[in-house]
Amino acid sequence: MTTDEIAAAVKAGHADVVDLWEAVQQFAAQRSGKWLRLGRGGVTFDDLQQEAFIAMIQALEGWDPDAGAFLTWYGFWIKNAFTVACSLRSAKGQRAPLEMAVSLDAPVSENPDGETLVDFLPDTAPGVEELVEAADQRRRRHVALIRALNTLSERQRAAVVEYYIFRQKTKRTLRHLGLNRLREKHGETLKEFL
């Protein structure tokens, strides 16, 4: 059966939508691959395949067998779905969700002075005590790190700073300065500490 025949059978209820998907899956995979190669929108192949399946169902609903081939109509729907999935809409299309947004200050009941949506959101911001404690911990770590670095020779200190602070992972940094053993013994501890 051709793709048009399968699409007509599915539309008439004589075939399953999975049969149509199997018939158009290679077409969808080719389109998905093209969009991935162009690097559009940071979506994955699986994301595009899911969008292609939904686009197939939408294309089937609006397809008129007398108007042309199903794959032509489906291609239009795939392009539209991929454009939305990759956030490549027009400026008007990008503004539409913002126009439908609901204010967090909107009341949740008839009473305009009652609770608002923001009242139901948990406060995840750290408290003043937590912020002060975190700052104190950072200060103590910094002081301990400076003390530890001051116990090293100037060459060793430079190598540790290059390796752990500036992330310079060169052979000179470790092997030439004799710090391979330091890395093996204390590498994870220093990373956690920094």
C-alpha positions as CSV (number, residue, x, y, z in Angstrom):
1,M,0.0,0.0,0.0
2,T,1.1,3.5,-0.7
3,T,1.4,6.2,2.0
4,D,-1.7,7.9,0.7
5,E,-3.7,4.6,0.8
6,I,-2.6,3.9,4.4
7,A,-3.4,7.4,5.5
8,A,-6.9,7.1,3.9
9,A,-7.4,3.8,5.6
10,V,-6.4,5.2,9.0
11,K,-8.6,8.3,8.4
12,A,-11.6,5.9,7.6
13,G,-10.9,3.8,10.7
14,H,-9.8,0.7,8.7
15,A,-6.1,0.8,9.8
16,D,-4.2,1.7,12.9
17,V,-2.2,5.0,13.2
18,V,0.9,2.9,14.0
19,D,0.7,1.5,10.4
20,L,0.8,5.0,9.1
21,W,3.7,5.9,11.4
22,E,5.7,2.9,10.1
23,A,5.1,4.1,6.6
24,V,6.2,7.7,7.2
25,Q,8.9,7.1,9.9
26,Q,11.8,7.2,7.4
27,F,10.5,10.5,6.0
28,A,10.2,11.9,9.5
29,A,13.7,10.6,10.4
30,Q,15.2,12.3,7.3
31,R,13.6,15.6,8.3
32,S,14.7,15.2,11.9
33,G,18.3,14.5,10.8
34,K,18.3,17.6,8.6
35,W,17.2,19.8,11.4
36,L,19.8,18.3,13.7
37,R,22.6,18.8,11.2
38,L,21.5,22.5,10.9
39,G,21.9,22.7,14.7
40,R,18.5,24.3,15.3
41,G,17.1,24.8,18.8
42,G,19.2,22.4,20.8
43,V,16.7,19.5,20.6
44,T,17.5,15.8,20.3
45,F,16.6,13.4,17.6
46,D,14.1,11.7,19.9
47,D,12.4,15.1,20.6
48,L,12.0,15.7,16.9
49,Q,10.7,12.2,16.3
50,Q,8.0,12.7,19.0
51,E,7.1,16.0,17.4
52,A,7.0,14.3,14.0
53,F,4.5,11.7,15.4
54,I,2.2,14.4,16.8
55,A,2.5,16.3,13.5
56,M,1.5,13.1,11.6
57,I,-1.7,12.9,13.7
58,Q,-2.5,16.6,13.1
59,A,-1.7,16.3,9.4
60,L,-4.0,13.3,9.1
61,E,-6.9,15.2,10.7
62,G,-6.7,18.0,8.2
63,W,-5.6,16.0,5.1
64,D,-7.9,15.9,2.1
65,P,-7.0,13.0,-0.3
66,D,-8.3,15.0,-3.2
67,A,-6.1,18.0,-2.4
68,G,-2.8,16.1,-2.8
69,A,-0.3,13.6,-1.4
70,F,-0.3,12.9,2.3
71,L,3.5,13.3,2.5
72,T,3.3,16.9,1.1
73,W,0.7,17.8,3.8
74,Y,2.7,16.0,6.4
75,G,5.9,17.8,5.4
76,F,4.1,21.1,6.1
77,W,3.1,19.9,9.6
78,I,6.5,18.5,10.4
79,K,8.1,21.9,9.5
80,N,5.6,23.7,11.7
81,A,6.1,21.3,14.6
82,F,9.9,21.5,14.4
83,T,9.8,25.3,14.2
84,V,7.8,25.4,17.5
85,A,10.0,22.7,19.2
86,C,13.2,24.6,18.3
87,S,11.7,28.0,19.4
88,L,12.1,29.5,15.9
89,R,8.7,31.2,15.9
90,S,8.1,34.7,14.7
91,A,8.1,37.6,17.1
92,K,4.3,37.5,17.2
93,G,4.3,33.8,18.0
94,Q,6.9,34.3,20.7
95,R,4.8,37.0,22.4
96,A,1.6,35.0,22.4
97,P,2.4,32.9,25.5
98,L,3.3,36.1,27.4
99,E,0.0,37.6,26.5
100,M,-1.8,34.6,28.0
101,A,0.3,34.6,31.2
102,V,-1.4,34.9,34.5
103,S,-0.1,37.3,37.1
104,L,1.1,35.7,40.4
105,D,-0.7,38.6,42.1
106,A,-4.1,37.4,40.7
107,P,-6.5,36.5,43.5
108,V,-7.5,32.8,43.8
109,S,-11.0,33.6,45.0
110,E,-13.8,36.1,44.5
111,N,-12.4,38.2,47.3
112,P,-9.9,40.7,45.8
113,D,-8.2,41.1,49.2
114,G,-7.8,37.3,49.6
115,E,-5.0,35.0,48.9
116,T,-3.1,35.3,45.6
117,L,-1.2,32.7,43.6
118,V,2.1,33.8,45.0
119,D,0.9,32.8,48.5
120,F,0.9,29.2,47.4
121,L,4.5,29.1,46.2
122,P,7.1,27.9,48.6
123,D,9.8,30.3,49.7
124,T,13.0,28.5,48.6
125,A,15.3,31.4,49.2
126,P,17.9,30.8,52.0
127,G,17.4,32.7,55.2
128,V,19.7,35.3,56.6
129,E,21.2,32.8,59.0
130,E,22.0,30.3,56.2
131,L,23.6,33.0,54.1
132,V,25.8,34.2,57.0
133,E,26.8,30.6,57.8
134,A,27.7,29.9,54.2
135,A,29.8,33.1,54.0
136,D,31.6,32.1,57.2
137,Q,32.3,28.7,55.8
138,R,33.7,30.1,52.6
139,R,35.9,32.5,54.6
140,R,37.2,29.7,56.8
141,R,38.0,27.5,53.8
142,H,39.8,30.4,52.1
143,V,41.9,31.0,55.2
144,A,42.7,27.3,55.5
145,L,43.6,27.1,51.8
146,I,45.9,30.1,52.1
147,R,47.6,28.5,55.1
148,A,48.0,25.2,53.3
149,L,49.4,26.8,50.2
150,N,51.9,28.8,52.3
151,T,53.4,25.5,53.5
152,L,54.4,24.5,49.9
153,S,57.4,25.7,47.9
154,E,56.8,28.5,45.5
155,R,56.9,26.0,42.5
156,Q,54.5,23.6,44.2
157,R,52.2,26.5,45.1
158,A,52.2,27.8,41.5
159,A,51.4,24.2,40.2
160,V,48.5,23.7,42.6
161,V,47.1,27.1,41.7
162,E,47.5,26.4,38.0
163,Y,45.9,23.0,38.3
164,Y,43.0,23.5,40.7
165,I,42.2,27.2,40.4
166,F,42.9,27.9,36.8
167,R,42.2,24.3,35.7
168,Q,45.5,24.2,33.7
169,K,46.0,20.4,33.4
170,T,49.4,20.4,31.8
171,K,52.1,17.7,32.2
172,R,54.4,20.5,33.3
173,T,52.1,21.4,36.2
174,L,52.2,18.0,37.8
175,R,54.9,15.7,36.5
176,H,57.7,18.3,36.1
177,L,57.0,19.7,39.6
178,G,56.7,16.3,41.2
179,L,53.1,16.6,42.1
180,N,51.7,13.4,40.6
181,R,51.6,11.8,44.0
182,L,49.8,14.9,45.5
183,R,47.1,14.5,42.8
184,E,46.7,10.8,43.4
185,K,46.6,11.1,47.2
186,H,44.6,14.4,47.6
187,G,43.1,15.2,44.2
188,E,39.4,14.6,45.2
189,T,39.8,16.2,48.6
190,L,41.3,19.4,47.1
191,K,38.6,19.6,44.4
192,E,35.9,19.3,47.1
193,F,37.6,21.8,49.2
194,L,38.0,24.4,46.4
